[in-house]
Amino acid sequence: MPWEQARAAARAAAGQPLPVVSRGLSEALGHALAEPLPALTDLPSFDTAAMDGWAVAGPGPWRPYDGEVLAGVRPRPLDHGTAVPIATGAALPSGATAVLRREHGERTAPDGLLRHRSPDPVAPGRDIRPRGQECRAGESLLPAGTTVTPAVLGLAAAAGYDRLAVHRRPTVELLLLGDELLDSGPPGDGRVRDALGPLLPPWLHRLGAEVTGVRRLADALDPLSEAVRRSPADVLVTTGSTAAGPVDFLHLAIDRAEGRLIVDSVAVRPGHPMLLAELPSVAGGRPRLLVGLPGNPLAAVAGTVTLAAPLLRRLGGHSDGAPRAAVAAAPLPGHARDTRVLPVRLSAGSATPLAFDGPAMLRGLALADALAVVPPGGLGEGAVTEVLDVPVR
């Protein structure tokens, strides 16, 4: 299946986003808003001082009041021709027409009046953040589908929210397949370290998933079939066993579980023997889904961005962002017939290919800012390419 068609199939397989749940602000990070976020009040909800200085009433000079206005304090009104010291963020007294910055004012002897250092008058509204400057009550702050980031949490808190209506995160169980995998120590004697166990859970989490379990399974049909049949996760992600080798049992396990293949191999390098299947529900309700990733590390990453990313983002209710593009700073080598996913460095809108980009390699990916999507035949210097985000922290 062509690469773009496979990604579209993964989006479509998700169907409708998962149900709406209510989460406190401390629990909502990474979810997607299930409905638009309206402002509960004007922001700011009262006129505030934008600078430290004096709240002044009229053109001056001014007779200073005793005391000061601090944030969180209800100020007394100002009469015309008077002033009072005020802190940034404090509520503006009624009657005030402007804020005179501290460095722009001075009290003169012998009358003790406050005067502006400049001969120019203090313009009405100067250094005041007026009520409703950011939004008015009822105005939509963010659309449904927005990913809850730290900035979104801050905005929601500033707007008066304690809880948010979000879509439930899709649950994911990760099965790492292979007798050759080591959990610790250096590779050798025909065995290799498991790179995907550390790599994939945080990547899947960044895609909006809740990773509920990571299990290692031997290269055997029965335990794999049982895991595929019984896993309660919304999405089961497997690594390895997607091709047609002597111990590649994933297709048989899907058949045993009465699953249905949606994508069976994608025209992309690395990672073409990836798959997507629908599995029966284990407890009623919506079907489960299975993403089969190749066992080679960079190939598994290609499968993640091709199938897992659009599937998980749609299940979690996240809006599709606009595709990102970059200009090739050097030729981007391609495959003769298939799309290629290539680690690149981004700088000032340009993409530079990185070495060590073979299916079993991660050295290039570890230095990458993005993955370039290179069409069959490759791209020359100066050509525009789509780039996909990779987690960088």
C-alpha positions as CSV (number, residue, x, y, z in Angstrom):
1,M,0.0,0.0,0.0
2,P,1.4,3.5,-0.8
3,W,2.6,5.4,2.2
4,E,0.0,8.2,2.2
5,Q,-2.8,5.7,1.6
6,A,-1.5,3.6,4.6
7,R,-1.6,6.7,6.8
8,A,-5.1,7.5,5.7
9,A,-6.2,3.9,6.4
10,A,-4.8,4.2,9.9
11,R,-6.8,7.4,10.5
12,A,-9.9,5.9,9.2
13,A,-9.5,2.7,11.3
14,A,-9.6,4.8,14.4
15,G,-13.2,5.8,13.7
16,Q,-14.7,8.2,16.2
17,P,-12.4,9.5,19.1
18,L,-12.6,7.8,22.4
19,P,-15.2,8.9,25.0
20,V,-15.1,12.2,26.7
21,V,-13.9,12.3,30.3
22,S,-13.4,15.1,32.9
23,R,-9.9,15.7,34.1
24,G,-8.4,18.0,36.6
25,L,-5.8,20.4,35.3
26,S,-3.0,18.3,36.8
27,E,-4.3,15.2,34.9
28,A,-5.2,16.7,31.6
29,L,-1.7,17.2,30.1
30,G,-1.4,15.4,26.7
31,H,-5.1,14.8,26.2
32,A,-7.1,16.5,23.5
33,L,-9.9,19.0,24.3
34,A,-13.3,17.4,23.5
35,E,-15.1,20.7,23.1
36,P,-14.2,24.3,22.5
37,L,-12.8,26.2,25.5
38,P,-14.9,29.3,26.1
39,A,-13.7,32.1,28.4
40,L,-15.5,32.1,31.7
41,T,-14.8,35.8,32.3
42,D,-13.1,38.7,30.7
43,L,-9.3,38.4,30.7
44,P,-8.1,40.3,32.5
45,S,-11.3,40.5,34.6
46,F,-10.4,44.1,35.7
47,D,-8.1,46.9,34.6
48,T,-4.6,46.3,35.8
49,A,-1.3,48.1,35.9
50,A,1.1,46.9,33.3
51,M,4.2,48.5,35.0
52,D,5.4,49.4,38.5
53,G,4.8,53.1,39.1
54,W,1.9,55.4,40.1
55,A,-1.7,55.2,39.1
56,V,-2.6,58.7,38.2
57,A,-5.9,60.6,37.7
58,G,-5.8,63.4,35.1
59,P,-2.9,65.1,33.3
60,G,-0.8,66.0,36.4
61,P,1.0,67.2,38.4
62,W,-0.5,64.9,41.0
63,R,-0.8,64.9,44.8
64,P,0.3,61.5,46.0
65,Y,-1.8,59.5,48.4
66,D,-0.3,57.6,51.2
67,G,0.0,53.8,50.9
68,E,0.3,51.8,47.8
69,V,-1.8,49.4,45.6
70,L,-0.5,45.8,45.5
71,A,-1.7,42.8,43.5
72,G,-4.7,41.1,45.2
73,V,-5.8,44.3,47.0
74,R,-9.0,46.2,46.3
75,P,-7.9,49.9,45.8
76,R,-9.8,52.9,47.0
77,P,-10.9,55.4,44.2
78,L,-8.6,58.2,43.0
79,D,-9.7,61.8,42.9
80,H,-8.8,63.9,39.9
81,G,-5.2,65.2,40.3
82,T,-4.1,62.5,42.7
83,A,-1.8,59.5,42.4
84,V,-0.9,56.4,44.3
85,P,2.0,53.9,44.0
86,I,1.0,50.7,42.2
87,A,2.6,47.4,41.5
88,T,2.5,45.5,38.2
89,G,-0.6,43.3,38.0
90,A,-2.5,45.3,40.7
91,A,-6.1,46.4,40.1
92,L,-6.3,49.9,38.8
93,P,-8.2,52.3,41.2
94,S,-11.4,53.7,39.8
95,G,-10.8,57.3,38.5
96,A,-7.2,56.4,37.4
97,T,-6.5,57.4,33.8
98,A,-3.0,56.0,33.3
99,V,0.0,54.5,35.0
100,L,3.2,56.6,35.3
101,R,6.2,54.4,35.2
102,R,8.4,54.6,38.3
103,E,11.4,55.8,36.3
104,H,9.4,58.5,34.6
105,G,8.1,60.2,37.7
106,E,9.6,62.2,40.6
107,R,8.3,64.1,43.6
108,T,9.5,67.7,43.7
109,A,10.1,70.0,46.6
110,P,8.8,72.0,48.3
111,D,5.2,71.1,47.2
112,G,5.8,67.3,47.2
113,L,3.8,66.9,44.0
114,L,4.5,64.0,41.6
115,R,5.6,65.2,38.2
116,H,6.3,63.5,34.9
117,R,10.0,63.8,34.0
118,S,9.1,64.5,30.4
119,P,7.3,67.6,29.3
120,D,4.9,65.4,27.3
121,P,1.6,64.6,29.1
122,V,0.9,61.0,30.2
123,A,-1.6,59.7,27.6
124,P,-4.8,58.3,28.9
125,G,-4.6,54.5,29.0
126,R,-0.8,54.5,29.2
127,D,0.6,51.2,30.7
128,I,-2.8,50.0,31.6
129,R,-3.9,46.5,30.7
130,P,-7.6,47.0,30.2
131,R,-10.3,44.6,31.2
132,G,-11.0,42.1,28.3
133,Q,-7.8,42.9,26.5
134,E,-7.1,39.2,25.9
135,C,-10.7,38.0,25.6
136,R,-14.3,38.6,26.6
137,A,-16.5,36.2,28.6
138,G,-17.9,33.5,26.3
139,E,-15.3,34.0,23.6
140,S,-13.8,30.7,22.3
141,L,-10.2,30.5,23.5
142,L,-9.3,27.2,21.9
143,P,-11.0,24.8,19.4
144,A,-11.9,21.2,20.2
145,G,-9.1,18.8,19.3
146,T,-6.4,21.1,20.7
147,T,-3.7,19.1,22.5
148,V,-3.4,20.1,26.2
149,T,0.1,21.5,26.5
150,P,1.6,23.3,29.5
151,A,0.6,26.6,27.9
152,V,-3.0,25.3,27.5
153,L,-3.0,24.4,31.1
154,G,-1.9,27.9,32.0
155,L,-4.5,29.5,29.9
156,A,-7.2,27.3,31.3
157,A,-6.2,28.1,34.8
158,A,-6.0,31.9,34.0
159,A,-9.5,31.6,32.5
160,G,-10.9,30.1,35.7
161,Y,-11.0,26.4,34.9
162,D,-10.4,23.6,37.4
163,R,-11.3,20.7,35.1
164,L,-11.3,20.1,31.4
165,A,-13.5,18.0,29.1
166,V,-11.1,15.9,27.2
167,H,-11.0,12.6,25.2
168,R,-9.8,9.6,27.0
169,R,-6.2,8.6,26.1
170,P,-6.0,5.4,24.0
171,T,-4.5,2.6,26.1
172,V,-1.6,0.7,24.5
173,E,0.1,-2.6,25.3
174,L,3.5,-3.1,23.8
175,L,4.7,-6.6,22.9
176,L,8.4,-7.0,22.2
177,L,8.9,-10.2,20.2
178,G,12.2,-12.0,19.8
179,D,14.3,-14.7,21.4
180,E,17.4,-12.7,20.5
181,L,16.7,-9.7,22.7
182,L,18.8,-8.8,25.7
183,D,17.6,-6.6,28.6
184,S,21.0,-5.6,29.8
185,G,24.7,-5.6,29.0
186,P,26.5,-5.4,25.7
187,P,25.2,-7.4,22.7
188,G,27.1,-10.5,21.5
189,D,26.9,-14.2,20.8
190,G,24.1,-13.7,18.3
191,R,22.0,-11.7,20.6
192,V,21.2,-7.9,20.5
193,R,20.0,-5.4,23.0
194,D,16.4,-4.5,23.1
195,A,16.4,-0.9,21.8
196,L,12.6,-0.6,21.3
197,G,11.6,-1.3,24.9
198,P,13.2,2.0,26.0
199,L,12.5,3.9,22.7
200,L,8.8,3.2,22.0
201,P,6.9,3.8,25.3
202,P,7.8,7.5,25.6
203,W,7.3,8.0,21.8
204,L,3.8,6.4,22.1
205,H,3.1,8.6,25.2
206,R,4.0,11.7,23.1
207,L,1.4,10.6,20.5
208,G,-1.2,10.7,23.2
209,A,-1.3,7.1,24.4
210,E,-1.4,5.6,27.9
211,V,1.1,2.7,27.8
212,T,-0.4,0.2,30.2
213,G,2.1,-2.5,29.8
214,V,5.3,-3.6,28.1
215,R,5.9,-7.4,27.7
216,R,8.6,-9.6,26.2
217,L,7.4,-12.7,24.3
218,A,9.5,-15.5,22.9
219,D,9.3,-16.4,19.2
220,A,6.4,-18.9,19.6
221,L,2.9,-19.0,18.1
222,D,0.9,-20.0,21.2
223,P,1.9,-17.2,23.7
224,L,1.7,-14.6,20.9
225,S,-1.8,-15.8,19.9
226,E,-2.9,-15.7,23.5
227,A,-1.6,-12.2,24.1
228,V,-3.3,-10.9,20.9
229,R,-6.6,-12.6,21.8
230,R,-6.7,-11.4,25.4
231,S,-5.0,-8.0,25.5
232,P,-7.6,-5.4,26.8
233,A,-5.8,-2.4,25.4
234,D,-7.4,-0.2,22.8
235,V,-4.3,-0.7,20.7
236,L,-1.8,-3.5,20.7
237,V,1.6,-2.6,19.4
238,T,4.0,-5.4,18.5
239,T,7.7,-5.3,17.3
240,G,9.0,-8.0,15.0
241,S,7.3,-11.0,13.4
242,T,5.7,-8.9,10.6
243,A,7.5,-10.6,7.7
244,A,7.4,-14.2,6.4
245,G,10.4,-15.7,8.2
246,P,10.4,-19.1,10.0
247,V,9.5,-17.6,13.4
248,D,7.3,-14.7,12.1
249,F,4.0,-15.7,13.6
250,L,2.1,-12.4,13.8
251,H,-0.1,-13.1,10.8
252,L,-1.1,-16.5,12.2
253,A,-1.8,-15.0,15.6
254,I,-4.1,-12.4,14.0
255,D,-6.0,-15.2,12.1
256,R,-6.4,-17.2,15.3
257,A,-7.8,-14.1,17.1
258,E,-10.3,-13.7,14.2
259,G,-8.7,-10.4,13.3
260,R,-8.9,-8.5,10.0
261,L,-5.9,-7.1,8.2
262,I,-6.4,-3.4,7.2
263,V,-2.8,-2.7,6.0
264,D,-0.4,-5.5,5.2
265,S,2.9,-4.0,4.1
266,V,3.5,-0.4,3.1
267,A,5.6,0.9,0.2
268,V,8.1,2.7,2.6
269,R,11.7,2.2,3.4
270,P,12.8,1.3,6.0
271,G,9.9,-0.7,7.5
272,H,7.8,-1.9,4.6
273,P,6.7,-5.2,6.3
274,M,4.5,-3.3,8.8
275,L,0.8,-4.0,9.3
276,L,-2.5,-2.8,10.9
277,A,-5.3,-5.1,11.9
278,E,-8.7,-4.9,13.6
279,L,-9.3,-7.3,16.5
280,P,-12.5,-8.3,18.2
281,S,-13.3,-6.6,21.4
282,V,-12.6,-8.5,24.6
283,A,-15.4,-7.0,26.6
284,G,-17.9,-5.7,24.1
285,G,-17.9,-2.3,22.6
286,R,-15.5,-1.0,19.9
287,P,-13.0,-3.3,18.3
288,R,-9.4,-3.3,19.3
289,L,-6.6,-2.4,16.9
290,L,-3.1,-3.9,16.4
291,V,-0.1,-2.1,14.9
292,G,2.6,-4.5,13.9
293,L,6.0,-2.8,13.7
294,P,9.1,-4.4,12.1
295,G,11.8,-5.5,14.6
296,N,14.7,-3.4,13.3
297,P,14.8,-0.1,15.3
298,L,14.7,2.5,12.5
299,A,12.2,0.4,10.6
300,A,10.0,0.3,13.7
301,V,10.2,4.1,14.0
302,A,9.1,4.3,10.3
303,G,6.1,2.1,11.2
304,T,5.3,4.3,14.2
305,V,5.1,7.5,12.2
306,T,3.3,5.8,9.4
307,L,0.6,3.8,11.2
308,A,0.7,4.3,15.0
309,A,0.9,8.1,14.9
310,P,-2.3,8.9,12.8
311,L,-4.2,6.1,14.5
312,L,-3.4,7.2,18.1
313,R,-3.9,10.9,17.4
314,R,-7.3,10.3,15.9
315,L,-8.4,7.9,18.7
316,G,-7.4,10.5,21.3
317,G,-9.3,13.2,19.5
318,H,-6.3,15.4,18.5
319,S,-6.7,17.6,15.4
320,D,-4.4,17.0,12.5
321,G,-1.9,19.8,12.3
322,A,-0.9,21.3,9.0
323,P,1.9,19.4,7.3
324,R,5.4,20.8,8.0
325,A,7.8,21.4,5.1
326,A,11.5,22.1,4.7
327,V,13.9,22.8,1.9
328,A,16.5,20.1,1.2
329,A,19.9,21.6,2.0
330,A,21.5,18.7,0.2
331,P,20.2,15.9,-2.0
332,L,17.8,13.6,-0.1
333,P,18.4,10.0,-1.3
334,G,15.3,8.0,-2.1
335,H,14.3,4.5,-2.9
336,A,13.7,3.5,-6.5
337,R,10.0,2.6,-6.0
338,D,9.0,3.4,-2.4
339,T,8.7,6.4,-0.1
340,R,11.7,6.8,2.2
341,V,11.6,8.1,5.7
342,L,15.0,9.8,6.4
343,P,16.4,11.3,9.6
344,V,17.4,14.9,9.0
345,R,18.7,18.0,10.9
346,L,16.6,21.1,10.6
347,S,18.1,24.6,10.5
348,A,16.4,27.8,9.3
349,G,13.8,25.8,7.4
350,S,16.3,23.6,5.7
351,A,16.7,19.8,6.1
352,T,20.1,18.1,6.0
353,P,20.2,14.3,5.7
354,L,22.1,12.4,8.4
355,A,24.3,9.3,8.0
356,F,23.6,6.0,9.7
357,D,20.1,5.7,8.3
358,G,19.9,1.9,7.8
359,P,16.9,-0.1,9.1
360,A,18.8,-1.4,12.1
361,M,20.5,1.9,13.0
362,L,19.5,4.6,15.5
363,R,22.6,6.8,15.4
364,G,21.2,9.1,12.8
365,L,17.8,9.3,14.5
366,A,19.5,10.2,17.8
367,L,20.9,13.3,16.1
368,A,17.7,14.1,14.1
369,D,15.2,16.9,14.6
370,A,12.7,15.4,12.2
371,L,12.1,12.7,9.6
372,A,11.9,13.8,6.0
373,V,9.4,12.1,3.7
374,V,11.3,11.4,0.5
375,P,9.3,10.3,-2.6
376,P,10.5,7.5,-4.8
377,G,13.6,8.5,-6.7
378,G,14.8,11.0,-4.1
379,L,14.9,14.8,-4.0
380,G,17.5,17.2,-5.2
381,E,19.0,20.1,-3.3
382,G,16.4,23.0,-3.0
383,A,13.4,20.7,-3.3
384,V,10.6,21.0,-0.7
385,T,9.9,17.9,1.5
386,E,7.4,17.1,4.2
387,V,9.0,16.6,7.6
388,L,7.6,14.7,10.5
389,D,8.3,15.6,14.2
390,V,10.4,13.3,16.4
391,P,10.4,13.6,20.2
392,V,13.5,15.6,21.1
393,R,13.0,15.7,24.9
